[in-house]
Amino acid sequence: MATLKNLDLNAWFADFSGQFQNLNMQEPGQWPPAPRYVSFIVVALLTVVLGWFAVLSDEQSALDAEREKEPHLKEDFNNKLTQAVNLPELRKQKSQVEEYVLQLEKQLPGKAEMDALLSDINQAGLGRGLQFELFRPGGIVMRDYYAEQPIAIKVTGRYHDIGSFTADVSNLSRIVTLHDMSIAAPVATGGQNAPPRTDTNATLTMEATARTYRYLDPNEVAEQKKAAAAAEKKK
């Protein structure tokens, strides 16, 4: 305590500041202790600051980027964990979907069965006593995994027979859909201004487009993929 009481701060500060006077910048090794220590501290601080901006700032940016990924990674982990927990149920659902797709594929005829299907549509109309005025298959439209066959039809017959024919077509073992249907009622003898006849036994005319579908064989699927790839390259 006596040492602290006897310490002359003014003299100490004068001695400390005096060590910074008349310094030879060419020979820092010969400087008094105070300038050497202060210079060491300043250089150390500058080194730390420059190192932060040169190295650590990039690392900090990388760390921030990784932190931003963390919520997405957690969400992805939780989703995969849920899938893993429900894996048996998901496999069961996958099996059910595959069965359903297989059943649908069985309803699509192959290339060799198309003629038989067209004959079935024709026989469905003849079986109901309808007269075919038009039965014209159109050009085949190729899709990714199936082909679409449009058929323009025009039949004449009674109202109930036409209705039964459309029901028979929908109940065929193969998928057949009817589009753009129009039924024309006969005009009474009194001319165009006469009211239309409502007799269900009268002869009506129905025009429609029947569309049936067939699956593509492996060679046709490969050709479709090649065509799609070629189209992508041209873009």
C-alpha positions as CSV (number, residue, x, y, z in Angstrom):
1,M,0.0,0.0,0.0
2,A,2.9,2.3,0.7
3,T,4.2,1.7,-2.8
4,L,0.9,2.8,-4.3
5,K,0.7,5.9,-2.1
6,N,4.2,6.9,-3.0
7,L,3.5,6.4,-6.8
8,D,3.7,9.7,-8.6
9,L,1.2,9.3,-11.5
10,N,2.5,12.5,-13.1
11,A,6.0,11.3,-13.1
12,W,5.0,7.8,-14.4
13,F,3.0,9.4,-17.2
14,A,5.8,11.7,-18.1
15,D,8.2,8.8,-18.2
16,F,5.7,6.7,-20.3
17,S,5.1,9.4,-22.8
18,G,8.8,10.3,-22.9
19,Q,9.6,6.8,-24.2
20,F,7.7,7.7,-27.4
21,Q,9.8,10.7,-28.2
22,N,12.7,10.7,-30.7
23,L,12.0,7.1,-31.8
24,N,14.1,5.8,-34.6
25,M,11.6,4.2,-37.0
26,Q,14.5,2.4,-38.8
27,E,15.5,0.5,-35.6
28,P,12.4,-0.5,-33.7
29,G,14.4,-3.2,-31.8
30,Q,16.1,-0.4,-29.9
31,W,12.9,1.3,-28.7
32,P,12.2,1.6,-25.0
33,P,9.8,-1.0,-23.5
34,A,6.6,1.0,-23.7
35,P,6.6,1.7,-27.5
36,R,7.6,-1.9,-28.1
37,Y,4.7,-3.3,-26.1
38,V,2.2,-0.8,-27.5
39,S,3.4,-1.6,-31.1
40,F,3.0,-5.3,-30.3
41,I,-0.6,-4.8,-29.1
42,V,-1.5,-2.6,-32.1
43,V,0.0,-5.1,-34.6
44,A,-1.8,-8.0,-32.8
45,L,-5.1,-6.2,-33.0
46,L,-4.6,-5.3,-36.7
47,T,-3.8,-8.9,-37.4
48,V,-6.9,-10.1,-35.7
49,V,-9.1,-7.5,-37.5
50,L,-7.5,-8.3,-40.9
51,G,-7.8,-12.0,-40.3
52,W,-11.5,-11.6,-39.5
53,F,-12.2,-9.8,-42.8
54,A,-9.9,-12.0,-44.9
55,V,-10.8,-15.4,-43.5
56,L,-13.4,-15.5,-40.8
57,S,-16.0,-13.4,-42.6
58,D,-16.1,-16.0,-45.4
59,E,-16.5,-18.7,-42.8
60,Q,-19.2,-16.8,-41.1
61,S,-21.1,-16.5,-44.4
62,A,-20.7,-20.2,-45.0
63,L,-22.0,-20.8,-41.5
64,D,-25.0,-18.6,-42.0
65,A,-25.8,-20.4,-45.3
66,E,-25.6,-23.8,-43.4
67,R,-27.9,-22.4,-40.7
68,E,-30.5,-21.4,-43.3
69,K,-30.4,-25.0,-44.6
70,E,-31.1,-26.4,-41.2
71,P,-34.9,-25.9,-41.2
72,H,-35.3,-27.5,-44.6
73,L,-33.1,-30.4,-43.6
74,K,-35.2,-30.9,-40.5
75,E,-38.4,-30.8,-42.5
76,D,-36.9,-33.3,-45.0
77,F,-35.8,-35.5,-42.2
78,N,-39.3,-35.5,-40.6
79,N,-40.9,-36.3,-43.9
80,K,-38.6,-39.2,-44.5
81,L,-39.1,-40.4,-40.9
82,T,-42.9,-40.3,-41.4
83,Q,-42.5,-42.3,-44.6
84,A,-40.2,-44.8,-42.8
85,V,-42.7,-45.2,-40.0
86,N,-45.6,-45.7,-42.6
87,L,-43.4,-47.8,-44.9
88,P,-45.6,-51.0,-44.6
89,E,-48.8,-49.0,-45.3
90,L,-47.1,-47.2,-48.3
91,R,-46.0,-50.5,-49.8
92,K,-49.5,-51.8,-49.4
93,Q,-50.9,-48.7,-51.2
94,K,-48.3,-49.1,-53.9
95,S,-49.3,-52.7,-54.4
96,Q,-53.0,-51.7,-54.6
97,V,-52.2,-48.9,-57.2
98,E,-50.2,-51.4,-59.3
99,E,-53.1,-53.8,-59.2
100,Y,-55.5,-51.1,-60.2
101,V,-53.2,-50.0,-63.1
102,L,-53.0,-53.6,-64.2
103,Q,-56.8,-53.9,-64.3
104,L,-57.0,-50.7,-66.4
105,E,-54.4,-52.0,-68.8
106,K,-56.4,-55.2,-69.2
107,Q,-59.3,-53.0,-70.4
108,L,-57.1,-51.6,-73.1
109,P,-56.8,-53.8,-76.1
110,G,-53.5,-54.5,-77.8
111,K,-52.8,-53.7,-81.5
112,A,-53.9,-57.2,-82.6
113,E,-57.2,-56.8,-80.7
114,M,-58.4,-53.5,-82.2
115,D,-60.2,-55.1,-85.1
116,A,-62.1,-57.3,-82.7
117,L,-63.1,-54.3,-80.6
118,L,-64.3,-52.4,-83.7
119,S,-66.4,-55.4,-84.6
120,D,-67.9,-55.5,-81.0
121,I,-69.0,-51.9,-81.3
122,N,-70.6,-52.6,-84.7
123,Q,-72.3,-55.7,-83.4
124,A,-73.6,-53.8,-80.3
125,G,-75.5,-51.5,-82.7
126,L,-76.8,-54.2,-85.0
127,G,-77.9,-56.2,-82.0
128,R,-80.2,-53.3,-81.0
129,G,-81.6,-53.1,-84.5
130,L,-79.8,-49.9,-85.4
131,Q,-78.8,-49.1,-89.0
132,F,-75.2,-47.8,-89.4
133,E,-75.1,-45.0,-91.9
134,L,-71.5,-44.3,-91.0
135,F,-68.8,-46.2,-89.2
136,R,-65.4,-44.7,-90.1
137,P,-62.3,-45.2,-87.9
138,G,-60.1,-42.1,-87.9
139,G,-56.3,-41.7,-87.6
140,I,-54.7,-43.1,-84.5
141,V,-53.4,-40.5,-82.0
142,M,-50.3,-41.6,-80.2
143,R,-49.9,-40.7,-76.5
144,D,-47.1,-41.4,-74.1
145,Y,-48.2,-44.9,-73.1
146,Y,-51.4,-45.5,-75.1
147,A,-52.9,-44.9,-78.5
148,E,-56.3,-43.3,-79.1
149,Q,-58.6,-44.5,-81.9
150,P,-61.5,-42.2,-82.9
151,I,-64.4,-43.6,-84.8
152,A,-67.1,-41.5,-86.5
153,I,-70.5,-43.2,-86.3
154,K,-74.0,-42.4,-87.4
155,V,-76.8,-44.7,-86.6
156,T,-80.6,-44.6,-87.1
157,G,-83.2,-46.4,-84.9
158,R,-85.7,-45.9,-82.2
159,Y,-85.0,-43.8,-79.1
160,H,-84.8,-46.7,-76.6
161,D,-82.7,-48.8,-79.0
162,I,-80.2,-45.9,-79.3
163,G,-80.1,-45.5,-75.5
164,S,-79.5,-49.3,-75.1
165,F,-76.7,-49.1,-77.7
166,T,-74.9,-46.4,-75.7
167,A,-75.3,-48.5,-72.5
168,D,-73.9,-51.6,-74.3
169,V,-70.9,-49.6,-75.5
170,S,-70.2,-48.4,-72.0
171,N,-70.4,-52.0,-70.7
172,L,-67.9,-53.4,-73.2
173,S,-65.0,-55.2,-71.6
174,R,-62.7,-52.7,-73.3
175,I,-62.8,-48.9,-72.7
176,V,-64.9,-47.1,-75.2
177,T,-66.2,-43.5,-74.7
178,L,-68.7,-41.6,-76.8
179,H,-68.2,-37.9,-77.5
180,D,-69.9,-35.0,-79.4
181,M,-73.2,-36.9,-79.4
182,S,-76.2,-35.4,-81.2
183,I,-79.6,-36.9,-81.8
184,A,-81.9,-35.5,-84.5
185,A,-85.6,-36.0,-84.2
186,P,-87.6,-36.4,-87.3
187,V,-89.6,-33.4,-88.6
188,A,-93.4,-33.9,-88.9
189,T,-95.1,-33.8,-92.3
190,G,-96.5,-30.3,-91.7
191,G,-93.2,-28.7,-92.6
192,Q,-90.5,-27.0,-90.6
193,N,-93.1,-25.0,-88.5
194,A,-94.8,-28.1,-87.3
195,P,-94.1,-29.3,-83.8
196,P,-91.6,-32.2,-83.6
197,R,-92.9,-35.7,-83.0
198,T,-92.5,-37.1,-79.6
199,D,-93.2,-40.7,-80.4
200,T,-90.5,-42.9,-78.9
201,N,-91.0,-45.5,-81.7
202,A,-90.1,-42.9,-84.3
203,T,-86.8,-43.3,-86.1
204,L,-84.0,-41.0,-84.8
205,T,-80.5,-40.3,-86.0
206,M,-77.6,-40.2,-83.7
207,E,-74.1,-38.9,-84.7
208,A,-71.2,-39.3,-82.3
209,T,-67.5,-39.9,-82.1
210,A,-66.6,-43.1,-80.3
211,R,-63.1,-43.3,-78.9
212,T,-61.3,-46.4,-77.9
213,Y,-57.8,-46.8,-76.5
214,R,-55.1,-49.4,-76.7
215,Y,-51.8,-49.8,-74.9
216,L,-48.5,-49.4,-76.7
217,D,-46.2,-52.3,-77.0
218,P,-42.6,-51.9,-75.7
219,N,-41.3,-51.0,-79.2
220,E,-43.9,-48.3,-79.6
221,V,-43.2,-46.9,-76.1
222,A,-39.5,-46.7,-77.0
223,E,-40.3,-44.9,-80.3
224,Q,-42.5,-42.4,-78.4
225,K,-39.6,-41.7,-75.9
226,K,-37.2,-41.2,-78.8
227,A,-39.6,-38.8,-80.5
228,A,-40.1,-36.8,-77.3
229,A,-36.3,-36.6,-76.8
230,A,-35.8,-35.4,-80.3
231,A,-38.5,-32.8,-79.9
232,E,-36.7,-31.5,-76.7
233,K,-33.4,-31.2,-78.5
234,K,-35.0,-29.0,-81.2
235,K,-36.3,-26.5,-78.6
